[in-house]
Amino acid sequence: MRGQLKLSLLIFFFFSFLGGLAACDRQEEPREKTTVGAAPAAEQKTAAQAAGPIKVGFLYSGALSAEGENKAQEEARKALGDMPGISTVARGEIPSGEVAIAAVGEMIDEGCALIVGTSYKLMGSMYEAARRHPDVQFLHYSGYKLRPNLSVFDARAYEAAYLTGMVAGSMTSSEIIGYVAAAPVPEVIRSLNAFALGARAVNPQAEVRVSWSDSWDNPEQEKRVASALVDIGADVLAQYEESPAVQQAAEERGVYSVGYYTDMSKFAPKAQLTAVVFHWQAFYSEVLKEMRVGMFKGGIFWLGMNSGVVDIAPYGPAVPSGVREKVDQRRREIIGGDFKVFKGPLFDQDGIERIPAGKVADERDLLGMIWLVEGVVGSAK
């Protein structure tokens, strides 16, 4: 299961990069990269990094037309293709192993100086391809294996999730918000907890009822889970899933919804209030700028809203102006570093203090988060 694989990723981060991760709590200007940890740097200037046109290859384990993560990456790839001096190629439905490594080789033969792996499933293949092609730069989304020419990156999606929680908490009348989530791993739990904190910041009586679908992209199952949440009184549905099934269920049942990965309002024009969205081109464009002058330094990148890679979608028509203003103000505070989502005192479901008063959660707290905050109804298992 993908959730189990991602858990391995986070365990690796937790034990192997903890020291370096703690140094990354600083905030930087919008669109700048925030480096997490210290990996071997690929600083030497190669022919691929010299000034001039750069071609970028994107590798997907799923179809190019898929929703969720794939769509967010495809939107970024197309945006890069519109930049002067940048061209891109893409290969979809690529299985891991020699097929993926061969696809990378073909991209390099076509002139690609940068290869982006967009799926955790491709991690082993990306690592081997980077070993075979040391003069080419590689970026891998959500992985942890590193080489001097292989960097990994991810987003602090919990920052945007907090804002969407504020919207949901403002819009619920029943004070029951349903949350359809793929798997109880730290990556998902962080966003779920942040969402709940945002909801209860504006509506202390709101509760977030989580239901696990045990799938990242099973529309039928996700729709069943979403509908069951509506049956028990949820009048807002949120998700940590790749498909738009939860949004569609909300539209059909006449309740509000919050999307994830991309703006899914086309599937739920009346229901969707906003969504957590990703704009990876903000990161890629910075990497390419540095590659042009031979100054790109590889490593691990964990990017927040201040980098421009993660944000919230435009508000739906149902969101009142007063709610928009309040959320927009908190958004500015997060970007500017004046507000931290996980700042104590924070308690779990059993009333146990997890983050003491005045303390901001560090990387150890975030990467090892397997507990649910007060206000979430459901199990973390």
C-alpha positions as CSV (number, residue, x, y, z in Angstrom):
1,M,0.0,0.0,0.0
2,R,1.2,3.5,-0.8
3,G,0.5,4.6,2.7
4,Q,2.9,2.0,4.1
5,L,5.6,3.1,1.7
6,K,5.1,6.8,2.7
7,L,5.4,5.7,6.3
8,S,8.8,4.2,5.5
9,L,9.8,7.5,4.0
10,L,8.9,9.5,7.1
11,I,10.6,7.0,9.4
12,F,13.7,7.4,7.4
13,F,13.5,11.2,7.6
14,F,12.8,10.9,11.3
15,F,15.9,8.9,12.2
16,S,18.4,9.8,9.4
17,F,17.9,13.6,8.9
18,L,16.6,14.8,12.3
19,G,19.6,16.9,13.1
20,G,19.6,18.7,9.8
21,L,15.8,19.1,9.7
22,A,15.7,21.0,12.9
23,A,17.7,23.8,11.2
24,C,14.9,24.5,8.7
25,D,12.3,26.2,11.0
26,R,13.2,29.6,9.5
27,Q,10.8,31.3,7.1
28,E,12.1,32.8,3.8
29,E,10.7,35.2,1.2
30,P,7.9,33.9,-1.0
31,R,9.0,31.6,-3.8
32,E,12.4,30.9,-2.3
33,K,13.4,27.3,-1.6
34,T,13.6,26.2,2.1
35,T,16.3,23.6,2.3
36,V,15.7,20.8,4.8
37,G,18.7,18.7,5.9
38,A,22.1,18.6,4.4
39,A,22.7,16.3,1.4
40,P,25.8,16.0,-0.8
41,A,25.7,19.0,-3.0
42,A,26.0,18.8,-6.8
43,E,27.8,22.1,-7.3
44,Q,30.1,21.3,-10.2
45,K,29.2,23.1,-13.4
46,T,28.4,20.6,-16.2
47,A,27.5,21.1,-19.8
48,A,23.9,20.4,-18.8
49,Q,24.0,23.2,-16.3
50,A,25.5,25.8,-18.6
51,A,23.6,28.9,-19.6
52,G,21.2,28.2,-22.5
53,P,18.0,26.2,-23.2
54,I,17.2,23.5,-20.7
55,K,15.0,20.5,-21.4
56,V,13.2,18.8,-18.4
57,G,11.8,15.3,-18.4
58,F,8.9,14.3,-16.2
59,L,8.3,10.7,-15.2
60,Y,4.8,9.5,-13.9
61,S,3.7,6.2,-12.5
62,G,0.1,7.1,-13.4
63,A,-1.6,8.5,-16.5
64,L,-0.9,12.0,-17.5
65,S,-4.6,12.7,-17.5
66,A,-5.1,11.5,-13.9
67,E,-6.3,13.9,-11.2
68,G,-4.6,14.5,-7.8
69,E,-0.8,14.5,-7.6
70,N,-0.4,13.8,-11.3
71,K,-2.5,16.8,-12.3
72,A,-0.7,19.1,-10.0
73,Q,2.6,18.0,-11.5
74,E,1.3,18.2,-15.1
75,E,0.1,21.8,-14.5
76,A,3.6,22.7,-13.3
77,R,5.2,21.0,-16.3
78,K,3.0,22.9,-18.7
79,A,3.7,26.1,-16.9
80,L,7.5,25.5,-17.3
81,G,7.0,24.8,-21.0
82,D,5.7,28.4,-21.4
83,M,8.9,29.8,-19.9
84,P,11.6,31.1,-22.3
85,G,14.4,28.7,-22.9
86,I,12.6,25.8,-21.2
87,S,11.1,22.8,-22.9
88,T,9.6,19.6,-21.3
89,V,8.7,16.0,-22.1
90,A,6.6,13.6,-20.1
91,R,6.1,9.9,-19.9
92,G,3.1,8.5,-18.1
93,E,2.1,5.1,-16.7
94,I,5.7,4.1,-16.2
95,P,6.3,1.2,-13.8
96,S,9.3,1.1,-11.5
97,G,12.4,-0.9,-12.4
98,E,14.2,-1.2,-15.7
99,V,11.3,0.3,-17.7
100,A,11.5,3.5,-15.7
101,I,15.3,3.6,-16.0
102,A,15.1,3.0,-19.7
103,A,12.5,5.9,-20.0
104,V,15.0,8.2,-18.2
105,G,17.7,7.1,-20.6
106,E,15.5,8.0,-23.6
107,M,14.8,11.4,-22.1
108,I,18.5,12.1,-21.6
109,D,19.1,11.0,-25.2
110,E,16.5,13.6,-26.2
111,G,18.5,16.3,-24.4
112,C,17.0,16.5,-20.9
113,A,19.3,18.0,-18.4
114,L,16.9,17.6,-15.5
115,I,14.7,14.6,-14.7
116,V,11.8,14.8,-12.3
117,G,10.3,11.7,-10.7
118,T,6.7,12.6,-9.6
119,S,5.8,9.4,-7.7
120,Y,7.2,7.7,-4.6
121,K,6.9,4.4,-6.4
122,L,9.7,5.5,-8.7
123,M,12.2,6.2,-6.0
124,G,14.4,3.1,-6.6
125,S,14.4,3.7,-10.3
126,M,15.3,7.4,-9.9
127,Y,18.2,6.5,-7.6
128,E,19.6,3.9,-10.1
129,A,19.1,6.2,-13.0
130,A,21.0,9.0,-11.2
131,R,23.8,6.6,-10.5
132,R,24.1,5.7,-14.1
133,H,23.9,9.3,-15.3
134,P,26.0,11.4,-12.8
135,D,26.1,14.5,-15.1
136,V,22.3,14.9,-15.2
137,Q,20.3,16.4,-12.3
138,F,17.4,14.5,-10.8
139,L,14.6,15.7,-8.6
140,H,12.3,13.2,-6.8
141,Y,8.9,14.1,-5.2
142,S,8.4,12.6,-1.7
143,G,11.4,10.2,-1.8
144,Y,14.3,10.0,0.6
145,K,17.2,8.3,-1.3
146,L,19.9,10.9,-2.2
147,R,22.9,11.1,-4.5
148,P,25.1,14.1,-5.4
149,N,22.8,14.6,-8.4
150,L,19.6,13.4,-6.9
151,S,17.5,15.7,-4.7
152,V,14.1,15.1,-3.0
153,F,11.3,17.5,-2.3
154,D,7.9,17.7,-0.6
155,A,5.5,20.4,0.6
156,R,4.3,21.6,4.0
157,A,0.8,21.1,3.0
158,Y,-0.4,21.3,6.6
159,E,0.0,25.1,6.4
160,A,-2.7,25.4,3.6
161,A,-4.8,22.7,5.3
162,Y,-5.1,24.9,8.4
163,L,-6.6,27.7,6.2
164,T,-9.1,25.3,4.6
165,G,-10.1,24.1,8.0
166,M,-10.8,27.7,9.0
167,V,-13.1,28.0,6.0
168,A,-14.8,24.7,6.8
169,G,-15.3,25.6,10.5
170,S,-16.9,28.9,9.5
171,M,-19.3,27.2,7.1
172,T,-20.6,24.3,9.1
173,S,-24.0,24.5,10.7
174,S,-24.2,21.0,12.1
175,E,-20.7,21.5,13.6
176,I,-19.8,18.1,12.1
177,I,-17.1,18.1,9.4
178,G,-16.4,14.8,7.6
179,Y,-12.8,14.1,6.5
180,V,-12.1,11.3,4.1
181,A,-8.4,10.2,4.3
182,A,-6.4,7.6,2.6
183,A,-4.2,6.2,5.3
184,P,-3.2,7.0,8.9
185,V,0.4,8.0,8.2
186,P,2.2,11.1,9.5
187,E,1.9,12.9,6.2
188,V,-1.9,12.6,6.2
189,I,-2.3,13.1,10.0
190,R,-0.3,16.4,9.9
191,S,-2.8,17.8,7.4
192,L,-5.8,16.4,9.2
193,N,-4.7,17.8,12.5
194,A,-3.9,21.2,10.9
195,F,-7.3,21.2,9.3
196,A,-9.0,20.5,12.6
197,L,-7.0,23.2,14.4
198,G,-8.1,25.7,11.7
199,A,-11.7,24.7,12.0
200,R,-11.7,24.9,15.8
201,A,-9.9,28.2,15.8
202,V,-13.0,29.8,14.3
203,N,-15.6,27.4,15.7
204,P,-14.5,25.8,19.0
205,Q,-17.6,23.5,18.9
206,A,-16.8,22.0,15.6
207,E,-15.6,18.4,15.4
208,V,-13.8,16.7,12.5
209,R,-14.8,13.1,12.0
210,V,-12.2,11.2,10.1
211,S,-12.9,8.1,8.1
212,W,-10.1,6.1,6.4
213,S,-10.7,4.9,2.9
214,D,-7.5,2.7,2.8
215,S,-7.0,3.9,-0.7
216,W,-5.3,6.9,-2.5
217,D,-7.4,6.7,-5.6
218,N,-10.5,4.6,-5.4
219,P,-13.4,6.8,-6.3
220,E,-16.2,4.4,-5.5
221,Q,-14.8,3.6,-2.0
222,E,-14.2,7.3,-1.3
223,K,-17.7,8.3,-2.4
224,R,-19.2,5.6,-0.1
225,V,-17.1,6.8,2.8
226,A,-18.1,10.4,2.1
227,S,-21.8,9.6,1.8
228,A,-21.6,7.8,5.2
229,L,-20.2,10.9,6.8
230,V,-23.1,12.9,5.5
231,D,-25.5,10.3,6.9
232,I,-24.2,11.0,10.4
233,G,-24.6,14.8,10.1
234,A,-21.6,16.2,8.3
235,D,-22.5,19.2,6.3
236,V,-18.9,19.9,5.1
237,L,-16.7,17.2,3.6
238,A,-12.9,17.4,3.3
239,Q,-10.4,15.0,1.9
240,Y,-6.8,13.8,1.6
241,E,-7.4,11.8,-1.6
242,E,-6.3,12.1,-5.2
243,S,-9.7,11.6,-6.9
244,P,-12.6,14.2,-6.9
245,A,-15.0,11.6,-5.6
246,V,-15.5,13.3,-2.3
247,Q,-16.2,16.6,-4.0
248,Q,-18.8,14.9,-6.3
249,A,-20.4,13.2,-3.3
250,A,-20.8,16.6,-1.6
251,E,-22.3,18.1,-4.7
252,E,-24.8,15.3,-5.0
253,R,-25.7,15.4,-1.3
254,G,-26.0,19.1,-1.1
255,V,-23.3,19.8,1.4
256,Y,-20.1,21.8,1.2
257,S,-16.6,20.4,0.5
258,V,-12.9,21.1,0.6
259,G,-10.6,19.7,-2.1
260,Y,-7.0,18.5,-2.1
261,Y,-4.0,18.5,-4.6
262,T,-5.8,20.7,-7.2
263,D,-8.8,23.0,-7.5
264,M,-11.6,20.5,-8.0
265,S,-14.4,23.1,-8.3
266,K,-15.3,21.9,-11.8
267,F,-16.5,18.6,-10.2
268,A,-18.4,20.4,-7.4
269,P,-19.2,24.0,-8.5
270,K,-21.7,24.6,-5.7
271,A,-20.1,22.5,-3.0
272,Q,-16.4,23.3,-3.1
273,L,-15.4,26.1,-0.7
274,T,-11.7,26.0,-1.4
275,A,-8.9,23.4,-1.7
276,V,-5.3,22.7,-0.8
277,V,-3.4,23.2,-4.1
278,F,0.1,22.7,-5.3
279,H,2.1,25.0,-7.7
280,W,5.3,23.0,-8.1
281,Q,6.5,25.3,-10.9
282,A,7.5,27.8,-8.2
283,F,10.1,25.3,-7.0
284,Y,11.1,24.0,-10.5
285,S,11.7,27.5,-11.8
286,E,14.1,28.3,-9.0
287,V,16.0,25.1,-9.6
288,L,16.3,25.9,-13.3
289,K,17.5,29.4,-12.6
290,E,20.3,28.0,-10.5
291,M,21.1,25.3,-13.0
292,R,21.6,28.0,-15.7
293,V,24.5,29.4,-13.8
294,G,25.8,26.1,-12.4
295,M,24.9,27.0,-8.8
296,F,22.2,24.5,-8.0
297,K,22.9,22.7,-4.7
298,G,21.1,19.5,-4.2
299,G,19.6,18.3,-1.0
300,I,16.2,17.7,0.7
301,F,13.6,20.4,0.2
302,W,10.5,20.7,2.4
303,L,8.6,23.7,1.0
304,G,6.0,25.8,2.7
305,M,3.6,28.5,1.6
306,N,6.4,31.0,1.7
307,S,7.9,29.2,-1.3
308,G,4.8,29.5,-3.5
309,V,4.5,25.7,-4.0
310,V,1.4,25.2,-1.7
311,D,-1.6,27.4,-1.3
312,I,-5.4,27.4,-1.2
313,A,-7.7,27.5,-4.2
314,P,-9.9,30.5,-5.0
315,Y,-13.0,30.6,-2.7
316,G,-16.2,29.2,-3.9
317,P,-19.2,31.5,-4.3
318,A,-20.7,30.4,-1.0
319,V,-17.9,31.7,1.2
320,P,-18.8,35.1,2.7
321,S,-16.5,38.1,2.5
322,G,-16.0,38.1,6.2
323,V,-14.7,34.6,6.2
324,R,-12.4,35.3,3.2
325,E,-10.9,38.3,5.0
326,K,-10.2,36.4,8.2
327,V,-8.6,33.5,6.3
328,D,-6.6,35.8,4.0
329,Q,-5.2,37.6,7.1
330,R,-4.0,34.3,8.6
331,R,-2.6,33.3,5.2
332,R,-0.4,36.4,5.2
333,E,0.7,35.6,8.7
334,I,1.7,32.1,7.8
335,I,3.7,33.2,4.7
336,G,5.4,36.0,6.7
337,G,6.3,33.6,9.5
338,D,4.2,35.3,12.1
339,F,1.9,32.3,12.7
340,K,2.9,28.7,13.3
341,V,0.2,26.1,12.8
342,F,1.5,23.7,15.5
343,K,2.3,25.9,18.4
344,G,1.4,24.8,21.9
345,P,-0.4,24.2,24.0
346,L,-1.8,21.4,21.8
347,F,-3.6,18.4,23.2
348,D,-4.5,15.0,21.7
349,Q,-7.9,13.3,21.7
350,D,-7.3,12.0,25.2
351,G,-6.4,15.4,26.6
352,I,-2.7,14.7,26.9
353,E,-0.5,17.7,26.2
354,R,1.6,16.9,23.1
355,I,3.0,20.4,22.4
356,P,3.7,22.5,25.5
357,A,2.5,26.1,25.8
358,G,4.7,28.4,23.8
359,K,6.6,25.7,22.0
360,V,6.5,25.4,18.2
361,A,6.5,21.9,16.9
362,D,9.9,21.0,15.6
363,E,10.7,18.6,12.7
364,R,10.8,15.6,15.2
365,D,7.2,16.5,16.3
366,L,6.0,16.9,12.7
367,L,7.6,13.9,11.0
368,G,6.7,11.6,13.9
369,M,3.1,12.8,14.2
370,I,0.9,9.8,14.6
371,W,-1.6,11.2,17.1
372,L,-4.8,13.2,16.5
373,V,-5.5,16.6,18.0
374,E,-8.4,17.4,20.3
375,G,-11.5,17.8,18.2
376,V,-10.9,15.0,15.8
377,V,-13.2,12.1,16.2
378,G,-11.9,8.8,14.9
379,S,-8.8,6.6,15.3
380,A,-5.2,7.2,14.2
381,K,-4.9,3.5,13.4
